[in-house]
């Protein structure tokens, strides 16, 4: 945070986890499915017809993992179009967790090669074919937890910098950092006496 010249969270800023907690990642298949679904939502944002999107979900056997708001957007275009476009950075964070991208730099936009690493929906590449092509190698849970902790602090720092008019360290804004944090909050699972069961995608709490 100091290297990026961002405001530091206050001393009473709550911790992401407590001493003694255990950490793991969600199952690889679940991480891949969420990545593919968000990628499909982006395709819908940029003109993919609803019938084609639904056909891809059916052929990929992912319909049951689409949330109700996502389903409404896929089929009827209902919802906040801008919020779905912002998911591009959530996809980037999930790709990092899956080991598909080398870095998750808070000062730079997404990797230019990201689209090549995702399902080629326009060409009809199904979820199963994509999985066999990419051969994901998820990062160690501790590394992902450390990245979550970093983005937890970054989220506060970016919002504070934008509130006070301080310069940001790179080319992305608080929205992008928030999306990356959302993906990391969902992907990393903590177990301990102070943790509830892992939340669904729509239930991730970014209010702190």
LOMARLO-347615 format. One record per atom (N, C-alpha, C): residue in one letter; z, x, y. Coordinates in steps of 0.05 Angstrom, whole numbers, padded with zeros to 5 digits, always signed. Each point is the difference from the previous one (the first is absolute). Example, Ala and Ser with C-alpha at 12.3 -4.5 7.8 and 13.67 -1.06 7.14 Angstrom:
2
A+00156+00264-00114
A+00000-00018+00024
A+00000+00018+00024
S-00014-00007+00021
S+00001+00016+00024
S+00014-00015+00022
# end
This chain:
208
X+00000+00017-00024
X+00000-00017+00024
X+00000+00018+00025
X+00016+00021-00001
X+00000+00018+00024
X-00026+00014+00003
X-00013+00008-00022
X-00025+00014+00001
X-00021-00019+00013
X+00001-00025-00006
X-00019-00020+00011
X+00008-00009+00028
X+00023+00010+00009
X+00010-00007+00027
X+00004-00030+00003
X+00011-00012-00021
X+00006-00029+00001
X+00030-00004+00005
X+00008-00023+00011
X+00028-00005+00003
X+00014-00001-00027
X+00024+00010-00002
X+00015+00000-00025
X+00016-00026-00002
X+00002-00011-00024
X+00017-00024-00004
X+00028+00005+00008
X+00015-00020+00008
X+00028+00004+00007
X+00017+00008-00024
X+00024+00011+00006
X+00017+00009-00021
X+00008-00022-00019
X+00002-00025+00009
X+00009-00022-00017
X-00023-00013-00015
X-00024+00013+00001
X-00023-00011-00014
X+00006-00003-00029
X-00004-00023-00013
X+00008-00004-00028
X-00017+00017-00019
X+00012+00008-00022
X-00013+00016-00020
X-00019-00017-00017
X-00021+00013-00010
X-00018-00013-00019
X+00013-00004-00027
X+00016+00020-00008
X+00014-00002-00026
X+00028+00012+00003
X+00017-00005-00020
X+00027+00010+00000
X+00003+00021-00021
X+00019+00018+00003
X+00005+00021-00020
X+00005-00013-00028
X-00012+00010-00020
X+00003-00011-00027
X-00021-00019-00008
X-00016-00010+00019
X-00022-00018-00007
X-00021+00015-00017
X-00013-00016-00017
X-00022+00011-00016
X-00026-00011+00012
X-00022+00015-00004
X-00025-00007+00012
X-00022+00002-00020
X-00019-00018+00001
X-00024+00001-00016
X-00023-00013+00015
X-00024+00003-00010
X-00023-00013+00011
X-00006-00025-00016
X-00013-00020+00012
X-00010-00022-00016
X-00019+00010-00021
X-00005-00015-00021
X-00019+00009-00020
X-00027+00006+00012
X-00014+00020-00012
X-00025+00009+00011
X-00020-00023+00002
X-00002-00017-00021
X-00019-00022+00001
X+00006-00019+00023
X+00025-00004+00006
X+00007-00017+00022
X-00007+00012+00027
X+00004+00026+00003
X-00008+00014+00024
X-00031-00001+00004
X-00014+00004-00022
X-00030-00001+00002
X-00009-00028+00006
X+00012-00020-00012
X-00008-00028+00006
X+00004-00007+00029
X+00023+00007+00011
X+00005-00006+00028
X-00020+00015+00018
X-00007+00025-00006
X-00019+00015+00015
X-00027-00014+00000
X-00009-00009-00024
X-00026-00013-00003
X-00001-00027+00015
X+00022-00015-00001
X+00001-00026+00013
X-00002+00004+00030
X+00015+00019+00011
X-00001+00005+00029
X-00028+00009+00008
X-00013+00016-00017
X-00027+00009+00005
X-00019-00024+00001
X+00004-00019-00018
X-00017-00024+00000
X+00004-00016+00025
X+00025-00003+00009
X+00005-00014+00025
X-00015+00012+00023
X-00001+00027+00001
X-00015+00013+00021
X-00030-00006-00002
X-00010-00002-00025
X-00028-00007-00003
X-00005-00028+00010
X+00019-00018-00004
X-00003-00027+00011
X+00000+00000+00031
X+00017+00017+00011
X+00001+00003+00029
X-00027+00008+00012
X-00015+00015-00015
X-00025+00011+00010
X-00024-00013-00012
X+00003-00026-00008
X-00023-00016-00007
X-00005-00007-00028
X+00016+00009-00019
X-00005-00007-00028
X+00004-00030-00003
X-00019-00015-00012
X+00003-00029-00003
X+00024-00007-00018
X+00013-00023+00005
X+00023-00008-00016
X-00007-00003-00030
X-00023-00010-00006
X-00007-00004-00028
X-00002+00027-00015
X-00012+00020+00014
X-00003+00026-00013
X+00028+00013-00003
X+00017-00004+00020
X+00027+00012-00002
X+00016-00012-00023
X-00002-00027-00003
X+00015-00013-00021
X-00012+00008-00027
X-00026+00003-00002
X-00013+00008-00025
X+00010+00027-00008
X+00003+00018+00019
X+00009+00028-00006
X+00029-00002-00010
X+00017-00015+00013
X+00028-00003-00009
X+00001-00011-00029
X-00017-00019-00006
X+00000-00012-00027
X-00009+00020-00021
X-00022+00014+00006
X-00010+00020-00019
X+00018+00023-00003
X+00017+00005+00020
X+00019+00022-00001
X+00028-00008-00010
X+00003-00026-00005
X+00025-00012-00011
X+00023+00006+00019
X-00004-00004+00026
X+00020+00006+00020
X+00009-00025+00016
X-00010-00023-00008
X+00005-00024+00016
X+00030-00006+00001
X+00015+00005-00022
X+00028-00006+00000
X+00017+00019+00016
X-00012+00022+00010
X+00015+00019+00016
X-00006-00002+00030
X-00016-00019+00007
X-00006-00005+00028
X+00021-00019+00011
X+00011+00006+00023
X+00021-00016+00012
X-00012-00026+00012
X+00016-00021+00004
X-00011-00024+00012
X-00014+00004+00027
X+00011+00015+00019
X-00015+00005+00025
X-00026+00014-00005
X+00000+00019-00018
X-00025+00014-00006
X-00021-00018-00013
X+00009-00017-00018
X-00018-00019-00013
X-00013-00019+00021
X+00016-00009+00019
X-00011-00018+00021
X-00021+00015+00017
X+00005+00026+00005
X-00019+00015+00015
X-00026+00005-00016
X+00003+00007-00025
X-00023+00006-00017
X-00018-00025-00002
X+00012-00023-00005
X-00016-00024-00006
X-00009-00014+00026
X+00017-00001+00020
X-00006-00016+00023
X+00000+00014+00027
X+00006+00026+00000
X+00001+00015+00025
X+00023-00008+00017
X+00021-00013-00012
X+00023-00008+00016
X+00020+00022+00001
X+00013+00003+00024
X+00020+00021+00004
X-00008+00018+00023
X+00017+00020+00004
X-00004+00019+00022
X-00020+00021-00009
X-00025-00002+00009
X-00021+00019-00007
X+00008+00028+00007
X+00012+00004+00024
X+00007+00026+00009
X+00021+00013-00018
X+00019-00015-00010
X+00021+00011-00017
X-00012+00011-00027
X-00021-00014-00010
X-00012+00009-00024
X-00017+00025+00005
X-00013+00002+00023
X-00014+00025+00007
X+00018+00024+00000
X+00024-00005+00011
X+00020+00022+00002
X+00008+00011-00027
X-00004-00015-00022
X+00007+00009-00027
X-00014+00025-00008
X-00020+00008+00015
X-00014+00025-00006
X+00019+00023-00003
X+00020+00001+00017
X+00020+00022-00001
X+00020-00004-00023
X+00005-00025-00008
X+00016-00005-00024
X-00014+00011-00024
X-00026-00005-00002
X-00016+00010-00022
X+00001+00031-00001
X-00001+00012+00023
X+00001+00029+00002
X+00027+00011-00011
X+00022-00013+00007
X+00026+00008-00010
X+00001-00004-00031
X-00010-00022-00010
X+00001-00004-00029
X-00018+00020-00014
X-00023+00007+00012
X-00017+00021-00012
X+00015+00026-00001
X+00016+00006+00020
X+00016+00025-00001
X+00020-00002-00022
X+00014-00022-00003
X+00020-00003-00022
X-00014+00004-00027
X-00024-00010-00003
X-00014+00002-00025
X-00012+00028-00005
X+00002+00017+00020
X-00011+00027-00003
X-00030+00002+00005
X-00011-00020+00013
X-00029+00000+00005
X-00007+00014+00026
X+00019+00002+00019
X-00005+00015+00024
X+00021+00023+00002
X-00007+00021+00014
X+00017+00023+00000
X+00023-00001+00021
X-00004-00015+00021
X+00020+00000+00022
X+00003-00028+00011
X+00022-00004+00014
X+00006-00024+00014
X+00011+00008+00027
X-00017+00011+00017
X+00008+00013+00025
X+00003-00022+00021
X+00024-00001+00013
X+00005-00021+00020
X-00016+00004+00026
X-00012+00023+00003
X-00015+00006+00025
X-00029-00005-00003
X-00010-00006-00025
X-00029-00003-00004
X-00006-00027-00013
X-00025-00010+00005
X-00008-00024-00013
X-00004+00004-00030
X-00009-00021-00014
X-00004+00002-00028
X-00021+00020-00008
X+00001+00010-00024
X-00019+00019-00011
X-00028-00012+00000
X-00019+00015+00010
X-00028-00009+00001
X-00011-00007-00028
X+00011+00012-00021
X-00009-00005-00027
X+00014-00024-00013
X+00017-00013+00014
X+00016-00021-00012
X-00017-00022-00013
X-00021-00009+00013
X-00016-00021-00010
X-00013+00007-00026
X-00008+00026-00003
X-00012+00009-00025
X+00020+00000-00024
X+00025+00000+00007
X+00021+00001-00021
X+00009-00027-00009
X-00010-00021+00013
X+00008-00027-00006
X-00022-00015-00016
X+00006-00023-00011
X-00020-00015-00016
X-00025-00005+00017
X-00023+00005-00012
X-00026-00007+00014
X-00006-00029-00005
X+00013-00017+00015
X-00001-00029-00004
X-00029-00010+00004
X-00013+00011+00021
X-00028-00009+00006
X-00019+00005-00024
X+00006+00021-00015
X-00017+00007-00023
X+00010-00014-00026
X+00021-00016+00002
X+00010-00014-00023
X+00018+00016-00018
X+00011+00022+00010
X+00019+00016-00016
X+00025-00016-00004
X+00008-00006-00024
X+00024-00016-00005
X+00025+00018+00002
X+00022-00013+00000
X+00026+00014+00002
X+00003+00019-00024
X-00007-00009-00024
X+00003+00017-00024
X-00018+00024+00002
X-00025-00003+00009
X-00018+00023+00002
X+00010+00019+00021
X+00010-00010+00022
X+00011+00018+00021
X+00023+00016-00011
X+00018-00013-00015
X+00023+00014-00011
X-00009+00023-00018
X-00020-00005-00016
X-00009+00021-00018
X-00014+00022+00015
X-00012-00006+00023
X-00014+00020+00016
X+00020+00018+00015
X+00021-00012+00011
X+00018+00015+00017
X+00021+00016-00014
X+00011-00011-00022
X+00021+00014-00015
X+00023+00009+00018
X+00013-00020+00011
X+00022+00005+00019
X+00022+00017-00012
X+00012+00017+00017
X+00022+00017-00008
X+00022-00004+00020
X+00017-00021-00002
X+00020-00006+00020
X+00018+00023+00006
X+00009+00002+00024
X+00017+00021+00009
X+00029-00004-00011
X+00016+00021-00002
X+00027-00003-00008
X+00015-00020+00017
X+00017-00016-00012
X+00014-00021+00015
X+00016+00011+00023
X+00012+00024-00004
X+00016+00012+00022
X-00017+00008+00024
X-00024+00009-00005
X-00018+00007+00022
X-00008-00025+00015
X-00006-00022-00014
X-00007-00025+00013
X+00023-00011+00016
X+00025+00003-00011
X+00023-00009+00014
X+00005+00016+00026
X-00005+00026-00001
X+00002+00016+00024
X-00021-00008+00021
X-00024-00006-00009
X-00021-00009+00018
X+00008-00027+00012
X+00012-00018-00016
X+00010-00025+00011
X+00021+00004+00021
X+00019+00018-00005
X+00021+00006+00019
X-00012+00010+00026
X-00021+00017-00002
X-00013+00011+00024
X-00014-00023+00015
X-00013-00018-00013
X-00014-00021+00013
X+00019-00021+00011
X+00023-00003-00012
X+00021-00017+00010
X+00008+00009+00028
X+00004+00027+00002
X+00007+00011+00026
X-00024+00000+00019
X-00024+00006-00010
X-00024+00000+00016
X-00005-00028+00012
X+00005-00021-00015
X-00005-00027+00009
X+00017-00005+00025
X+00025+00008-00001
X+00018-00003+00024
X-00010+00018+00023
X-00007+00025-00006
X-00009+00018+00021
X-00025-00009+00014
X-00020-00009-00015
X-00025-00009+00012
X+00005-00025+00017
X+00016-00019-00010
X+00005-00024+00016
X+00015+00007+00026
X+00019+00019-00002
X+00015+00008+00023
X-00018+00014+00020
X-00017+00017-00010
X-00019+00015+00018
X-00018-00020+00014
X-00010-00020-00014
X-00018-00019+00013
X+00015-00017+00020
X+00026-00006-00006
X+00016-00016+00018
X+00005+00015+00026
X+00004+00026-00002
X+00007+00016+00024
X-00024+00012+00014
X-00024-00002-00013
X-00023+00012+00011
X-00003+00030-00006
X+00015+00010-00019
X-00002+00028-00007
X-00026+00005-00016
X-00011+00024+00002
X-00025+00005-00015
X+00004+00000-00030
X-00019-00009-00014
X+00000+00000-00030
X-00011+00027-00009
X+00008+00008-00024
X-00008+00027-00009
X-00029+00002-00010
X-00013-00022-00005
X-00027+00002-00011
X-00017-00024+00007
X-00018-00007-00018
X-00020-00021+00005
X+00007-00027-00010
X+00023-00003-00013
X+00007-00026-00011
X+00024-00011+00016
X+00005-00026-00003
X+00021-00013+00015
X+00022-00011-00019
X+00019-00014+00012
X+00022-00011-00015
X-00009-00020-00022
X-00021-00014+00005
X-00010-00019-00020
X-00008+00015-00026
X-00013+00022+00003
X-00009+00016-00024
X+00025+00011-00015
X+00019+00010+00015
X+00024+00011-00012
X+00015-00023-00014
X+00002-00023+00012
X+00013-00023-00012
X-00013-00008-00026
X-00027+00000-00001
X-00014-00007-00025
X+00005+00021-00022
X+00001+00025+00007
X+00006+00020-00020
X+00028-00003-00010
X+00018-00005+00018
X+00028-00005-00008
X+00002-00024-00019
X-00014-00022+00007
X+00000-00024-00017
X-00008+00007-00028
X-00022+00015-00004
X-00009+00008-00026
X+00021+00017-00015
X+00012+00019+00014
X+00020+00017-00012
X+00025-00016-00007
X+00009-00018+00017
X+00023-00016-00006
X-00004-00016-00025
X-00025-00010-00004
X-00006-00016-00024
X-00002+00017-00025
X-00013+00024+00003
X-00005+00017-00023
X+00024+00014-00011
X+00019+00007+00017
X+00024+00014-00009
X+00023-00019-00006
X+00011+00003-00023
X+00021-00019-00009
X+00027+00015-00004
X+00020-00009+00014
X+00027+00012-00002
X+00018-00018-00018
X+00016+00013-00015
X+00020-00014-00017
X+00028+00009+00008
X+00017-00018+00005
X+00027+00006+00008
X+00015-00025+00008
X+00027+00002+00004
X+00016-00023+00006
X-00007-00015+00026
X-00015+00014+00018
X-00006-00013+00026
X-00029-00009+00002
X-00014+00000-00022
X-00028-00007+00001
X-00006-00026-00015
X-00015-00017+00012
X-00010-00024-00013
X-00023+00007-00019
X-00009-00019-00017
X-00023+00005-00016
X-00024+00007+00018
X-00020+00015-00011
X-00023+00007+00016
X-00014-00024+00013
X-00006+00001+00025
X-00013-00023+00014
X-00029-00003-00007
X-00011-00024+00003
X-00028-00004-00002
X-00014+00011+00025
X-00026+00003-00001
X-00015+00012+00022
X+00006-00014+00027
X+00001-00027+00000
X+00005-00015+00024
X+00029+00000+00009
X+00018+00010-00018
X+00028-00001+00005
X+00011+00026+00011
X-00016+00020+00002
X+00009+00026+00010
X+00011-00003+00029
X+00024+00010+00004
X+00014-00003+00026
X-00004+00025+00017
X-00014-00004+00022
X-00005+00022+00019
X+00015-00004+00026
X+00020-00017+00000
X+00013-00007+00025
X+00019+00021+00009
X+00010+00017-00018
X+00019+00021+00008
X-00014+00023+00014
# end
